[in-house]
Amino acid sequence: MTNSLDKGSPFQTISCRIVWSSKWYSVRQDTIILPDGQEGVYNVVQHPGAVWIIPVTSSGQIVLLYHYRYTVDDWCWEIPAGGLKPGLSLEETAVEELREEIGGTAQSIDYFGRFYTANGICNEVAHIYIAKGVSLGQTDHEPAEVMEIHTKPITEVLRMAHDNEISDGPTALALLLCESLLVNLIP
Amino acid sequence: MTNSLDKGSPFQTISCRIVWSSKWYSVRQDTIILPDGQEGVYNVVQHPGAVWIIPVTSSGQIVLLYHYRYTVDDWCWEIPAGGLKPGLSLEETAVEELREEIGGTAQSIDYFGRFYTANGICNEVAHIYIAKGVSLGQTDHEPAEVMEIHTKPITEVLRMAHDNEISDGPTALALLLCESLLVNLIP
């Protein structure tokens, strides 16, 4: 992301090595020169980036997942989301996640914007899409994906986001950033 | 976080081992039994949790950091934040981060709420505080912490959040969740 105040990097990277990796993400350990001239180590969780899609039906409902997350041992209200897949564009990934997670097809799918989920440790970028005219169909969940599909009115979902009832940070932020667009979709 | 729909865990954990660790976070690899009875592997980035503090001065300005993040090679607008430290409570960590990052002391510091930053891969919980009556003083940055301190009117910071100019997701979400409280602090 560019900014008028952008000053470039104050660090110099000397070397990089992967210290752990999985199918989904890895940990990179860099040796760097700090601004004070000292050598240091910086660890980066390397993630391919991910899309979050707000699915809005023709009748003005938002499709929410009630998703069990093993990482936090908790059930979370979320919109469909997933990591970027090799060979697929951002938009193709969004279309695919919509299909897999809610069996969804959309009349239109529009890019909204992006943010970092956890820039202190990880390079993941969250890309936000709004899908309109969504119809639900047959899902295609993997065994480790445990979730229920709910539809709720836009006003109710925005209330949940404002009242901090949506514990998945990227979902809550996507909804609040898109609030004025979503309000326009209320029938 | 509890929810009336809470159903407990659909997975059974068989074993856990740490496959990589650093001073700040680690990666745990669990062998689990999936709901379909198959054995599977789930990786969890283990993080101690972190606090994000919205610092509001007596004159109705928010203190923002313009922070270089090596993970994403980018300068980001952020509020003060930091991981939980051993032996410190959440509130003590918030007070300490305020002091270290902006040399800040506050007349009051109130807990607002929490959310997950990246529950697909990591167990990090972001805890949000609002600090009122903040005065700036001598900072205490480590060599790898490269940031500038800016103060901006509450209305301008909320505009930046709404316009997606704040690329640090947890900062943007903290600001939007606290919008009505912050508006009440405008002189």
Interface residues (C-beta under 8 A of the other chain):
Chain A: M1 N3 L5 D6 K7 S9 P10 F11 V19 W20 S22 W24 Y25 V27 D30 I32 L34 P35 D36 Q38 G40 Y42 N43 V44 V45 H47 A50 Y66 Y68 R69 Y70 T71 V72 D73 D74 W75 C76 A81 G83 F112 G113 R114 F115 Y116 T117 A118 N119 G120 I121 C122 N123 E124 V125 A126 P143 A144 V146 H162 N164 I166 S167 D168 G169 P170 A172 L173 L176 L177
Chain B: M1 N3 L5 D6 K7 S9 P10 F11 V19 W20 S22 W24 Y25 V27 D30 I32 L34 P35 D36 Q38 G40 Y42 N43 V44 V45 H47 A50 Y66 Y68 R69 Y70 T71 V72 D73 D74 W75 C76 A81 G83 F112 G113 R114 F115 Y116 T117 A118 N119 G120 I121 C122 N123 E124 V125 A126 P143 A144 V146 H162 N164 I166 S167 D168 G169 P170 A172 L173 L176 L177
